Amino acid sequence: MFGLGPSELIIISIVVVAFFFGGEKMSELAKGIGRFTGEFKKGKAEIENEIKKAEEELQKLNEKPE
């Protein structure tokens, strides 16, 4: 896009957002993004744990006692 790399686009985006919302709103936005990221990671870990538990239960059910 116009010969710009991802890092340049990110910097330009930050400047535009700072221009429209100001520094105070930027800090609130960053906090919100951080909270979202943390909650997303927690949810992902919970889902992975549930999948592992279900796989273990299936393996136990499929094992035939000899």
N, C-alpha and C positions, 0 to 999 in steps of 0.2 A: 504494500500500500504506500505509494508515493516514495518508495525507496527507504522507508523507515522500518527499523527493526522493532521487536517487541518491547525492548527496554525504553526506546524513545517514545513509543506510543503510550507506555505506562506513565512516563514523566509528564508528557503533554496532558494526559487525562487528569493527573493529580493537579496540575496547574489550573486546568479549566474548572475542576470541581472546587478548588480553593477559591477561585475567582467568584464563582456563583454562590457558594455557601459560606465562605469565610472560615477562618481558623478554628473558631469554636465549634462549628458544625462538623468540621473535619475530624476533630478529636472524638466527637460523639459517634460519627460514622465509623471511625476506626475501632472504637470500643464495641460497637454493634457487630462489626465484622468479626472481631475477636471472639465475642460471645457465641456467634453463630458457628464459627469454626470449632470451638470447644464442644458445643452441643452436638454438632455433626459427628465429631470424632467419638464422643460417648455413645451416640446412637449406633454408629458403625460397629464399635466394639461389642455392644450388646447383641446386635444382630449376628455378628460372627460367633459369639459365644453360644447363642441359641442354635445356630446351624451345627456347630461342633457337638453340642449335646444331643441333637437329633441324630447325627451320624453315629455317635457312640451307642445310642439306644437301638438304632437299626442294626448295628453290628452285633449287639448282644442278642437281639431277637433272631438274627440269622444264624448265629452259632448253634450248632446242634450238639447236645451233650452225647458223648459216646460211651 
